[in-house]
Amino acid sequence: MTTETRVRHVVNDGGLDEWLDERRRLGQDGRDEVWDGVYHVVPHARSNHGKLAHKLSAELHEVARARGVNPTGEFNLGDANDYRIPDMGWTASPVDDADLYVPSVEIVVELESPGDETWQKVPFYFARGVREVWVIAPHDRGVRVLTSEGHDVGLSDVLGVTLAQIRAALGWD
């Protein structure tokens, strides 16, 4: 039974609260999000996402440090009633490790999987004050840098790197 079929079955049987409680108990809810108060069940990312995020962070570490920004792994961007979980980001503001929700960062990185909700998240990020959203598509090795003005540009103003440098940092040159 697929997850989607199981969700429909659980909802139709009125067992949604129990199912969500089971997800929490089993630790399967770690990437679930809340969009304007609506709970989104999000599957864990493909296995290469963490590896690519780590590689990107490590390869661009010195460049980012020189620009006064620091990488962060997955985090809750927004507030308790409306948040998304990007794959990584860069921030100039210190983030308290005790904070559950981060209001904004300079760059959000989404590693796209076919059929996921990456593109639906982009307007939310910009509404929260994110300066750039990087959409990286491992399935076709695509890299896009989007600005808050809605432009798809060939370089990151925040880090001062080109798409070619981002691709090289990912090992895709």
Disulfide bonds with the S-S distance in Angstrom:
none
